[in-house]
């Protein structure tokens, strides 16, 4: 027997304990990212070009609440999913950058796909 046959395979780094919470985090990232885009590309132009400051007040308040929920879910995801510390940090950085949550959703979706794949199958990526 060679060393490859006697050494146990390492545990999958993307083992997901709570796929339902991971799905919710992905959806929340989409919602929060969309609210950021609505704030920047709808509400702010309405404020400055159509003299409608109330648009920023309304959309900004909604976005702020969604942002706080997203950040809380990222932090809860450290234990519930579990997310790696580096992915959580990237998620927190991505939360303040336009299009950031959409980018962070890519590795989260990958984790979800790997965790829901039947045993013995593989994913090409």
N, CA and C atoms as a LAMMPS dump frame, in Angstrom:
ITEM: TIMESTEP
0
ITEM: NUMBER OF ATOMS
375
ITEM: BOX BOUNDS ff ff ff
-5.0000000000000000e+02 5.0000000000000000e+02
-5.0000000000000000e+02 5.0000000000000000e+02
-5.0000000000000000e+02 5.0000000000000000e+02
ITEM: ATOMS id mol type element x y z
1 1 1 N 0.836 -1.196 0
2 1 2 C 0 0 0
3 1 3 C 0.868 1.242 0
4 2 1 N 0.438 2.23 -0.774
5 2 2 C 1.202 3.476 -0.757
6 2 3 C 0.562 4.46 0.228
7 3 1 N 1.222 5.592 0.433
8 3 2 C 0.777 6.572 1.426
9 3 3 C -0.595 7.141 1.09
10 4 1 N -0.912 7.286 -0.193
11 4 2 C -2.203 7.844 -0.583
12 4 3 C -3.346 6.919 -0.179
13 5 1 N -3.091 5.611 -0.153
14 5 2 C -4.149 4.666 0.204
15 5 3 C -4.339 4.555 1.71
16 6 1 N -3.326 4.836 2.482
17 6 2 C -3.431 4.673 3.93
18 6 3 C -3.826 5.956 4.648
19 7 1 N -3.636 7.105 4.007
20 7 2 C -3.963 8.38 4.625
21 7 3 C -5.436 8.683 4.403
22 8 1 N -6.176 8.976 5.467
23 8 2 C -7.587 9.304 5.276
24 8 3 C -7.736 10.632 4.538
25 9 1 N -8.806 10.736 3.778
26 9 2 C -9.071 11.978 3.043
27 9 3 C -9.374 13.083 4.039
28 10 1 N -8.881 14.296 3.781
29 10 2 C -9.172 15.399 4.694
30 10 3 C -10.657 15.734 4.661
31 11 1 N -11.153 16.263 5.755
32 11 2 C -12.555 16.661 5.809
33 11 3 C -12.78 17.798 4.821
34 12 1 N -13.93 17.794 4.2
35 12 2 C -14.252 18.837 3.225
36 12 3 C -14.323 20.188 3.933
37 13 1 N -13.607 21.189 3.431
38 13 2 C -13.612 22.486 4.089
39 13 3 C -14.95 23.191 3.959
40 14 1 N -15.804 22.725 3.057
41 14 2 C -17.079 23.388 2.843
42 14 3 C -18.245 22.598 3.426
43 15 1 N -17.985 21.738 4.422
44 15 2 C -19.073 20.98 5.049
45 15 3 C -20.058 21.962 5.673
46 16 1 N -21.301 21.862 5.253
47 16 2 C -22.327 22.806 5.692
48 16 3 C -23.239 22.12 6.702
49 17 1 N -23.31 22.699 7.9
50 17 2 C -24.173 22.159 8.945
51 17 3 C -25.613 22.602 8.794
52 18 1 N -25.826 23.812 8.286
53 18 2 C -27.178 24.379 8.21
54 18 3 C -27.421 24.947 6.81
55 19 1 N -27.758 24.073 5.836
56 19 2 C -27.963 24.555 4.467
57 19 3 C -29.133 25.529 4.342
58 20 1 N -30.145 25.401 5.183
59 20 2 C -31.275 26.336 5.126
60 20 3 C -30.818 27.75 5.485
61 21 1 N -29.968 27.867 6.505
62 21 2 C -29.444 29.182 6.885
63 21 3 C -28.539 29.726 5.775
64 22 1 N -27.75 28.862 5.145
65 22 2 C -26.888 29.284 4.046
66 22 3 C -27.738 29.814 2.897
67 23 1 N -28.826 29.112 2.562
68 23 2 C -29.738 29.599 1.514
69 23 3 C -30.297 30.969 1.88
70 24 1 N -30.698 31.135 3.131
71 24 2 C -31.236 32.422 3.59
72 24 3 C -30.185 33.526 3.497
73 25 1 N -28.945 33.203 3.822
74 25 2 C -27.858 34.183 3.724
75 25 3 C -27.638 34.596 2.272
76 26 1 N -27.683 33.651 1.362
77 26 2 C -27.516 33.959 -0.058
78 26 3 C -28.638 34.877 -0.532
79 27 1 N -29.862 34.542 -0.173
80 27 2 C -31.011 35.378 -0.562
81 27 3 C -30.883 36.767 0.049
82 28 1 N -30.481 36.83 1.322
83 28 2 C -30.321 38.127 1.975
84 28 3 C -29.234 38.949 1.291
85 29 1 N -28.171 38.297 0.827
86 29 2 C -27.13 39.007 0.083
87 29 3 C -27.682 39.605 -1.201
88 30 1 N -28.531 38.855 -1.887
89 30 2 C -29.154 39.374 -3.113
90 30 3 C -30.057 40.567 -2.807
91 31 1 N -30.831 40.452 -1.741
92 31 2 C -31.739 41.544 -1.363
93 31 3 C -30.951 42.776 -0.938
94 32 1 N -29.943 42.585 -0.097
95 32 2 C -29.147 43.725 0.395
96 32 3 C -28.382 44.381 -0.752
97 33 1 N -27.809 43.569 -1.627
98 33 2 C -27.094 44.126 -2.78
99 33 3 C -28.015 44.908 -3.698
100 34 1 N -29.22 44.401 -3.893
101 34 2 C -30.204 45.099 -4.725
102 34 3 C -30.627 46.41 -4.076
103 35 1 N -30.768 46.417 -2.753
104 35 2 C -31.151 47.659 -2.068
105 35 3 C -30.05 48.72 -2.186
106 36 1 N -28.791 48.283 -2.182
107 36 2 C -27.686 49.224 -2.376
108 36 3 C -27.767 49.852 -3.761
109 37 1 N -28.003 49.016 -4.765
110 37 2 C -28.113 49.529 -6.134
111 37 3 C -29.315 50.454 -6.279
112 38 1 N -30.433 50.118 -5.622
113 38 2 C -31.607 50.994 -5.669
114 38 3 C -31.302 52.342 -5.021
115 39 1 N -30.553 52.319 -3.942
116 39 2 C -30.183 53.565 -3.278
117 39 3 C -29.296 54.421 -4.172
118 40 1 N -28.251 53.802 -4.748
119 40 2 C -27.3 54.566 -5.557
120 40 3 C -27.829 54.97 -6.926
121 41 1 N -28.593 54.088 -7.559
122 41 2 C -28.957 54.331 -8.955
123 41 3 C -30.413 54.738 -9.163
124 42 1 N -31.221 54.743 -8.108
125 42 2 C -32.601 55.21 -8.228
126 42 3 C -32.845 56.369 -7.27
127 43 1 N -32.67 56.115 -5.977
128 43 2 C -33.017 57.126 -4.977
129 43 3 C -32.118 58.361 -5.044
130 44 1 N -30.81 58.152 -5.166
131 44 2 C -29.909 59.32 -5.193
132 44 3 C -30.104 60.176 -6.443
133 45 1 N -30.245 59.58 -7.634
134 45 2 C -30.56 60.436 -8.792
135 45 3 C -31.889 61.182 -8.625
136 46 1 N -32.894 60.527 -8.011
137 46 2 C -34.153 61.229 -7.763
138 46 3 C -33.938 62.419 -6.837
139 47 1 N -33.097 62.245 -5.843
140 47 2 C -32.827 63.339 -4.91
141 47 3 C -32.144 64.51 -5.61
142 48 1 N -31.12 64.222 -6.389
143 48 2 C -30.308 65.301 -6.954
144 48 3 C -30.809 65.828 -8.29
145 49 1 N -31.506 65.01 -9.069
146 49 2 C -31.935 65.466 -10.383
147 49 3 C -33.43 65.761 -10.465
148 50 1 N -34.225 65.205 -9.546
149 50 2 C -35.664 65.438 -9.581
150 50 3 C -36.152 66.127 -8.305
151 51 1 N -35.216 66.58 -7.482
152 51 2 C -35.53 67.278 -6.238
153 51 3 C -36.526 66.484 -5.38
154 52 1 N -36.206 65.189 -5.19
155 52 2 C -37.039 64.306 -4.363
156 52 3 C -36.19 63.69 -3.252
157 53 1 N -35.821 64.481 -2.229
158 53 2 C -34.966 63.953 -1.162
159 53 3 C -35.624 62.835 -0.352
160 54 1 N -36.94 62.763 -0.375
161 54 2 C -37.634 61.718 0.378
162 54 3 C -37.28 60.325 -0.146
163 55 1 N -36.91 60.219 -1.42
164 55 2 C -36.533 58.914 -1.988
165 55 3 C -35.339 58.331 -1.242
166 56 1 N -34.345 59.159 -0.95
167 56 2 C -33.16 58.682 -0.226
168 56 3 C -33.524 58.357 1.217
169 57 1 N -34.402 59.142 1.806
170 57 2 C -34.821 58.88 3.18
171 57 3 C -35.483 57.509 3.28
172 58 1 N -36.378 57.214 2.368
173 58 2 C -37.114 55.946 2.411
174 58 3 C -36.213 54.775 2.038
175 59 1 N -35.597 54.851 0.866
176 59 2 C -34.757 53.74 0.398
177 59 3 C -33.537 53.576 1.297
178 60 1 N -32.977 54.683 1.763
179 60 2 C -31.823 54.614 2.655
180 60 3 C -32.143 53.929 3.974
181 61 1 N -33.32 54.206 4.517
182 61 2 C -33.724 53.555 5.77
183 61 3 C -33.922 52.057 5.57
184 62 1 N -34.581 51.694 4.479
185 62 2 C -34.78 50.277 4.178
186 62 3 C -33.435 49.592 3.965
187 63 1 N -32.574 50.223 3.197
188 63 2 C -31.243 49.656 2.945
189 63 3 C -30.459 49.492 4.255
190 64 1 N -30.533 50.476 5.132
191 64 2 C -29.821 50.391 6.413
192 64 3 C -30.27 49.202 7.24
193 65 1 N -31.577 48.974 7.293
194 65 2 C -32.093 47.822 8.026
195 65 3 C -31.629 46.512 7.381
196 66 1 N -31.714 46.428 6.052
197 66 2 C -31.274 45.22 5.347
198 66 3 C -29.777 44.981 5.534
199 67 1 N -28.998 46.044 5.538
200 67 2 C -27.554 45.944 5.771
201 67 3 C -27.269 45.337 7.145
202 68 1 N -27.963 45.828 8.169
203 68 2 C -27.753 45.312 9.531
204 68 3 C -28.148 43.838 9.627
205 69 1 N -29.232 43.468 8.983
206 69 2 C -29.654 42.058 8.988
207 69 3 C -28.607 41.197 8.296
208 70 1 N -28.102 41.662 7.148
209 70 2 C -27.094 40.91 6.393
210 70 3 C -25.815 40.721 7.212
211 71 1 N -25.355 41.789 7.843
212 71 2 C -24.143 41.702 8.666
213 71 3 C -24.369 40.737 9.832
214 72 1 N -25.53 40.817 10.474
215 72 2 C -25.836 39.898 11.583
216 72 3 C -25.854 38.454 11.086
217 73 1 N -26.429 38.227 9.905
218 73 2 C -26.473 36.863 9.367
219 73 3 C -25.08 36.352 9.029
220 74 1 N -24.213 37.224 8.511
221 74 2 C -22.828 36.812 8.239
222 74 3 C -22.141 36.377 9.53
223 75 1 N -22.32 37.169 10.577
224 75 2 C -21.68 36.84 11.847
225 75 3 C -22.268 35.566 12.455
226 76 1 N -23.571 35.391 12.36
227 76 2 C -24.19 34.145 12.829
228 76 3 C -23.723 32.958 11.995
229 77 1 N -23.455 33.206 10.723
230 77 2 C -23.007 32.145 9.827
231 77 3 C -21.665 31.548 10.208
232 78 1 N -20.861 32.297 10.952
233 78 2 C -19.587 31.752 11.435
234 78 3 C -19.796 30.444 12.179
235 79 1 N -20.845 30.368 12.964
236 79 2 C -21.103 29.148 13.761
237 79 3 C -22.165 28.248 13.137
238 80 1 N -23.185 28.837 12.54
239 80 2 C -24.312 28.021 12.068
240 80 3 C -24.014 27.255 10.795
241 81 1 N -23.192 27.821 9.892
242 81 2 C -22.983 27.142 8.603
243 81 3 C -21.868 26.104 8.684
244 82 1 N -20.723 26.238 9.132
245 82 2 C -19.95 27.417 9.533
246 82 3 C -19.214 28.037 8.337
247 83 1 N -19.151 29.361 8.356
248 83 2 C -18.366 30.097 7.366
249 83 3 C -16.93 30.215 7.884
250 84 1 N -15.989 30.267 6.967
251 84 2 C -14.608 30.524 7.378
252 84 3 C -14.495 31.986 7.801
253 85 1 N -13.503 32.268 8.605
254 85 2 C -13.285 33.655 9.034
255 85 3 C -12.986 34.542 7.841
256 86 1 N -12.182 34.044 6.894
257 86 2 C -11.836 34.881 5.736
258 86 3 C -13.06 35.173 4.875
259 87 1 N -13.94 34.193 4.681
260 87 2 C -15.146 34.441 3.893
261 87 3 C -16.068 35.417 4.616
262 88 1 N -16.131 35.323 5.922
263 88 2 C -16.94 36.261 6.701
264 88 3 C -16.395 37.68 6.569
265 89 1 N -15.074 37.816 6.65
266 89 2 C -14.459 39.146 6.497
267 89 3 C -14.746 39.687 5.099
268 90 1 N -14.595 38.846 4.077
269 90 2 C -14.908 39.29 2.712
270 90 3 C -16.381 39.667 2.599
271 91 1 N -17.243 38.937 3.286
272 91 2 C -18.666 39.273 3.29
273 91 3 C -18.929 40.62 3.922
274 92 1 N -18.242 40.904 5.022
275 92 2 C -18.405 42.2 5.688
276 92 3 C -17.867 43.336 4.826
277 93 1 N -16.738 43.115 4.182
278 93 2 C -16.191 44.13 3.264
279 93 3 C -17.133 44.298 2.074
280 94 1 N -17.594 43.166 1.542
281 94 2 C -18.503 43.209 0.398
282 94 3 C -19.818 43.898 0.704
283 95 1 N -20.229 43.876 1.957
284 95 2 C -21.501 44.495 2.335
285 95 3 C -21.482 46.01 2.164
286 96 1 N -20.308 46.622 2.181
287 96 2 C -20.228 48.08 2.056
288 96 3 C -19.807 48.526 0.664
289 97 1 N -19.622 47.592 -0.238
290 97 2 C -19.183 47.906 -1.598
291 97 3 C -20.321 47.559 -2.565
292 98 1 N -20.664 48.474 -3.484
293 98 2 C -21.683 48.114 -4.474
294 98 3 C -21.274 46.841 -5.22
295 99 1 N -22.204 45.971 -5.443
296 99 2 C -22.027 44.669 -6.091
297 99 3 C -21.275 43.669 -5.207
298 100 1 N -20.807 44.075 -4.035
299 100 2 C -20.064 43.187 -3.144
300 100 3 C -20.834 41.943 -2.723
301 101 1 N -22.087 42.103 -2.268
302 101 2 C -22.824 40.897 -1.856
303 101 3 C -23.016 39.893 -2.992
304 102 1 N -23.129 40.387 -4.22
305 102 2 C -23.286 39.483 -5.358
306 102 3 C -22.008 38.667 -5.572
307 103 1 N -20.87 39.303 -5.358
308 103 2 C -19.584 38.613 -5.514
309 103 3 C -19.396 37.597 -4.39
310 104 1 N -19.769 37.969 -3.176
311 104 2 C -19.628 37.065 -2.025
312 104 3 C -20.577 35.87 -2.162
313 105 1 N -21.697 36.071 -2.842
314 105 2 C -22.64 34.958 -3.022
315 105 3 C -22.061 33.819 -3.855
316 106 1 N -21.064 34.083 -4.686
317 106 2 C -20.487 33.025 -5.533
318 106 3 C -19.887 31.893 -4.688
319 107 1 N -18.97 32.174 -3.748
320 107 2 C -18.46 31.066 -2.932
321 107 3 C -19.533 30.469 -2.018
322 108 1 N -20.514 31.274 -1.607
323 108 2 C -21.596 30.735 -0.782
324 108 3 C -22.435 29.741 -1.586
325 109 1 N -22.734 30.09 -2.831
326 109 2 C -23.465 29.164 -3.7
327 109 3 C -22.662 27.897 -3.946
328 110 1 N -21.359 28.059 -4.119
329 110 2 C -20.496 26.889 -4.314
330 110 3 C -20.565 25.964 -3.096
331 111 1 N -20.528 26.562 -1.899
332 111 2 C -20.643 25.763 -0.675
333 111 3 C -21.971 25.009 -0.642
334 112 1 N -23.034 25.686 -1.019
335 112 2 C -24.358 25.071 -1.002
336 112 3 C -24.441 23.926 -2.004
337 113 1 N -23.903 24.134 -3.192
338 113 2 C -23.926 23.081 -4.208
339 113 3 C -23.12 21.859 -3.768
340 114 1 N -21.943 22.106 -3.222
341 114 2 C -21.097 20.989 -2.784
342 114 3 C -21.783 20.233 -1.65
343 115 1 N -22.41 20.961 -0.742
344 115 2 C -23.044 20.301 0.403
345 115 3 C -24.283 19.512 -0.003
346 116 1 N -24.933 19.911 -1.095
347 116 2 C -26.154 19.206 -1.493
348 116 3 C -25.901 18.173 -2.591
349 117 1 N -24.642 18.033 -3.016
350 117 2 C -24.304 17.031 -4.034
351 117 3 C -24.379 15.637 -3.412
352 118 1 N -24.865 14.671 -4.181
353 118 2 C -24.908 13.296 -3.656
354 118 3 C -23.508 12.787 -3.33
355 119 1 N -23.409 11.904 -2.376
356 119 2 C -22.113 11.354 -1.967
357 119 3 C -21.458 10.669 -3.154
358 120 1 N -20.18 10.893 -3.317
359 120 2 C -19.423 10.272 -4.399
360 120 3 C -19.422 11.068 -5.687
361 121 1 N -20.245 12.114 -5.764
362 121 2 C -20.242 12.926 -6.987
363 121 3 C -19.202 14.032 -6.832
364 122 1 N -18.919 14.688 -7.902
365 122 2 C -17.963 15.781 -7.863
366 122 3 C -18.496 16.931 -8.688
367 123 1 N -17.958 18.119 -8.428
368 123 2 C -18.355 19.314 -9.158
369 123 3 C -17.156 19.822 -9.921
370 124 1 N -17.355 20.147 -11.167
371 124 2 C -16.255 20.699 -11.941
372 124 3 C -16.337 22.208 -11.925
373 125 1 N -15.309 22.848 -11.36
374 125 2 C -15.205 24.304 -11.373
375 125 3 C -13.829 24.729 -10.998
